[in-house]
């Protein structure tokens, strides 16, 4: 993550207002959960607010999608209809970025997620998100890739077409204007 990971009081209030409005507008994503409990967790973890603001700034539209009892954590995920605009045109990871000889993207999905303090979705969490969706009907999103695939130069991405989630592979060094990544944050 970057050096300045705190928000001003005004930035906190603005972000909490946006998150609360989204939470109330999309109750289907988090039935049985109450905003007051989410807000209390966020206020107790200001570094998480910084990460959520980064998700919001890159047009991910983060929202609560689950509560994990075992870890007492609310799970936020990017719920923008398409892969977040501010996180597209990135290859998969640093190794892929460094391996490109020409036309390198600015960064990679893994590097960007690390800087933001969030995780890339796994295939499982991507499918869980799609149960609340549909998402990525015109775009696609990089997901965490198993080491044995990555060691061979590949990486995985998903999208939603024809009423189904599809998992595909591509060279980790590839990047496209319609492929980004979705993030997940536990608070």
N, C-alpha and C positions, 0 to 999 in steps of 0.2 A: 504494500500500500504506500501511498505517497506520504510526505512529511506532515502536512496539515490535515489531520483527520477529524477536526472538530468543526462544527457549524456554529454560527452566531445564533443568538436567541431568536432573532427574526427568521433566519433560515430554518431553524428547528420548527418554529410555529407554522411557517408556510408549508414545509414538508408534511408535518403532522396533519394539517388541514387537507392536503391533497390525498394523503393515504387514508384518512378517515372517510372522505367523500367516496373514494373508490371502494373501500371496504363496505360501506353502506349501500352502494349502488349494486354490488355483486355479491349479495349474501349467499347465493348458491355455492360459491367457492369455499365457504367456511361456515356452513350451517352449525348452529349451536355455540359459536364463539362470540365473545363480546369485545367491542372495541376498547372499552376501558381497561381490560386486562392486557390487550396488545399494547396500548399506549403506555401503560405502567412499565412493561418490559422494555419498550423502546427508550423511555426516559431513564431507565436504570442502566442502559447500554448505549451511551452516546456515539461510540465508534460504529455501532450498527446503523445509526441514523446517517452517518457519513456515507456508508456503503449504499444504503437505500437511496440517498440523494444521487449518487453516481448512477445507480440503476435508472432512476427517474431522468436524470440529465441526458442519458444516452437513449431515451425513449423506450425503456423496457416496461413501463407501467407496472411496477411491482405491486403485488397484492398478497394477502395471506391466503395460502392454499391448504394449510394443514396445521394441526397442533400435535406435537410428539410428546405424549405423556411421559415416556421413559426418560427423556432429556429435559422435560418441562420447557420446550422451545416451540415458538411459533415459526412456521416455515413460510417465508416470502419467496415468490417466484415471479419472473417476468411474465406478465399476462397481456402484452401487446398482441394485437391480432397477427402481426407478422414479426419476423425476427427483428429485434430492436435496430432501428436505423443507424444509431450511433455506434453500432458494433458490427457492422458488415464490412466486407472486403478485407477480411483478415484470414491468414492461414491458420493452421491448427495450433502449433506451439513454436517455441524458440528454435529448436533444432530444425524445424521445417523452414522457418524464416531465414536462418543462416545458410541453409542448403540452397536456397534460390540464387541463381546466378544473375538473373535479370528481372526487372519489373517487380521488385519486392514490395509487399504491402507495408504499411506503417508499423504494424505490430501483429501479434498473434492472439487468438482467442484465449489461450491459457495465460499468457502474460497479462492481457487486459483484465481477465477475471481476477488474477492474483492482485493486481494493482487496486482493483475495486473492492477487494476483500470478500469476494463471492466465489461460488463453485459453479463449474459447468454442470449441466444436468447429466444424469446417467440415462441409459435407455429406459430404465424403470421409472425414473422421475419424469422423463419426457412423456411416457405413456400415461402416467398419473395425471399430468397436466392436461393431456388431450381428453381425459375423461371429463374435464371442466370446459372444454373448448368447443369448437375446433380452433387450432392455431396453426400458423405456417401453411396456409392454403396456397400461397404464391411464393413463399420464400422457404429457406431451409435453415437449420441450426446445427452447428457442431455439437457433439456430445462427448462425454468422457470416453476415451478409447482404451480398450484393454492393451496391456503392454506387448503381448505377442503380435498384435496387429500393428501397433506403432513401431515396433522394432523392425518390421518389414517395410516401413515407409508409408503405411496407410493410416487412415483415421476415419471415424464414423460421423455421419450426420443424419438427421431425421427431417421428415416433413409429413404433411397430412394431405393425402390426395385420395379421391374416389371413396371417401368415407373410411379410410384406413391410415394408420401410422406406418410409414415406411422407414426402414433403416437401410442406409446405403454406405458405401465406402468410396473413398477418393484418396488421392495422394495427399499427404498432410501439408504439402507445400502449395496446394491449390487454393485459390480464393476467387470469389465471385461477388458481384454486386448484390445478389439476392441471398447470400449466405452470411449469417452472423452466428451469434450464440445467445442462448438464454441462460440466465443465472439464477442461483438459489442462495438464500441466506437464512440461517437459523438464528433466531433471537430468543 
